[in-house]
Amino acid sequence: MKSSLFTRRKIILAIIAGLVIFAVYQGFFKEEKPEYSLASATLGNVFQEVSETGQVQAGEEVKLAFENGGRIERIYVQVGDRVEASAALAKLETDQLDIELSKAKAELAVAQAELDKLLAGSSEEEIQAARTVLENARQNLEDVKTKTEDDLDQVYQDALVILDGSYEEAWGALTTVTSLRKTYFSGNDQGSIIVKENVENIETELSGAKEYINDAKVQENRKKIEEALIQLKNSLTNIYDYLDKIRNIMDATNYKNDVSDTDRVSLDTEKVNVNSALSNIINAQQNITSAKVSNAERINTAEGKVKKAEDDLAIKTAGPRQVEIDLYQARLNQAQAQVDILENKIQEAVLRAPVSGQITEINKEVGEIVQPSLGKAAMVLLPTNPYQIEVDIYEEDIVKINIGDSVDIELVAFPGQVFKGKVISVNPAEKLVEGVVYYEVKINFEEVPEGIKPGMTADLRIKTSSKENVLAVPEDAIREKEGEYTIKILKNGEIEERKIEIGLWGDNGMVEIISGLAQGEKVILD
């Protein structure tokens, strides 16, 4: 009995110890996984609205004007005619808009085709063509390297020829001054000593230059040729100075009558020859420098073509990048937006009755040019409905409101009921209320509730913009920095930040996503 009790106690103690160890592990050693608030990118509706409070008023005449300027093409009604809501009353010319719309639709088709082509990727023929371009570029690079090397070799060979020729010119000058020394300056006077020293200097310069030239010719080493050019250039410069000193001695008073004019001309000729040889050496050095620069440019150009061909092939074989898809999608969206704008302008070219009623004034004629919000209204309509709602809209919101916008109406006198209406006019003239700018907007009931009275308070929600069945995410998932929008998505347990393009930012907490996100992807909420 005691043994059984002891065994149960051991089991209980082991269980308690295991629980303690598990608790310690959970509390101190187990790595906690971060938790995120997630939402899916889904198809839904996004809308914006303006909320304001107005008052019920007895029905008044509605002044009607075109949304845009233009020339009136047709007027469909006369004063006294009764019209239904949305009936066409007049129309502006749209010939130019029709042309612009055709062009915009063509550009939209091109943008769609370019995006489709990008998404489809390169064909096998295009990839093969890119490979061929790369092979040709690489072969061209090898050809350019060979050609530039041959051209540079020729420039150095030309330099060797110039070295020989220039040396010969200097040797001829040495021969001439040696003869002049023997003829006129063989004594021990000061002039003869100066001539002797300069002749010996010329011999020394030529001797040193000859060693460099011989090394260059034997080794045919480019560096040796350049060194020989430098040495001979310096020697020729010095030799010219030595010749000039000898020429000055010949013109000295005590030698002026002794030296013949022929010998003077002969020395002058040698000076010209040496100077010409010096110019040839300088030109040879410049030719080498120019050839090196030109060769480097040609090789760089050929290498650039190889790099471009490699990049083009890589792009064609790798498929489109997300940044490219986003760019082409943005171009498509831009083209679609232009089509929408023009189609909207063409629709707005028709002046329509916002509500049922009777035409009481027509202030324009066919052919007359009208401007929006300027001058008299094009027409005046007396609504059939005996009641309207007048509301003052703040200037920041008025730009969002258009005639025909749907309105949800809640009357204090009819609690719990929501009535439908539409915006039928927007007064272009401002109204100052305690120094703040407002604009008067009139709203018509679709169905007038029984028992309604003028002066009743109406809470209004004007639907200014809406998108149906579009890709959207909660606004808490959107992050904005320096004009760019990003989201963070959870993919395979990893967080990925991605740039997106947004559309309508709704008042219902949802934001339309145009590009950068796919339906069903999980986004992280702040």
PEDA-V103988 format. One line per field, one symbol per residue. ss: DSSP state (~ for helix, > for strand, _ for the rest). A space follows every 10 residues. Layout:
BEGIN
ss->???
END
This chain:
BEGIN
ss->_~~~~~~~~~ ~~~~~~~~~~ ~~~~~~~~~_ ______>>>> _>>>>>>>>> >>>>>>>>__ >>>>_____> >>>>>_____ _>>____>>> >>__~~~~~~ ~~~~~~~~~~ ~~~~~~~~~~ ___~~~~~~~ ~~~~~~~~~~ ~~~~~~~~~~ ~~~~~~~~~~ ~~~~~~~~~~ ~~~~~~~~~~ ~~~~_____~ ~~~~~~~~~~ ~~~~~~~~~~ ~~~~~~~~~_ _~~~~~~~~~ ~~~~~~~~~~ ~~~~~~~~~~ __~~~~____ ~~~~~~~~~~ ~~~~~~~~~~ ~~~~~~~~~~ ~~~~~~~~~~ ~~~~~~~~~~ ~~~~~~~~__ _~~~~~~~~~ ~~~~~~~~~~ ~~~~~~~~_> >>____>>>> >>______>> ________>> >>>___>>>> >>>>~~~~__ _____>>>>> >_______>> >>>>>>>>>> >>>__>>>>> >>>>>_____ ______>>>> >>>>>>>>>> >>>>~~~_>> >__>>>>>>> >__>>>>>>> >>>>>____> >>>>>_____ _>>>>_
END
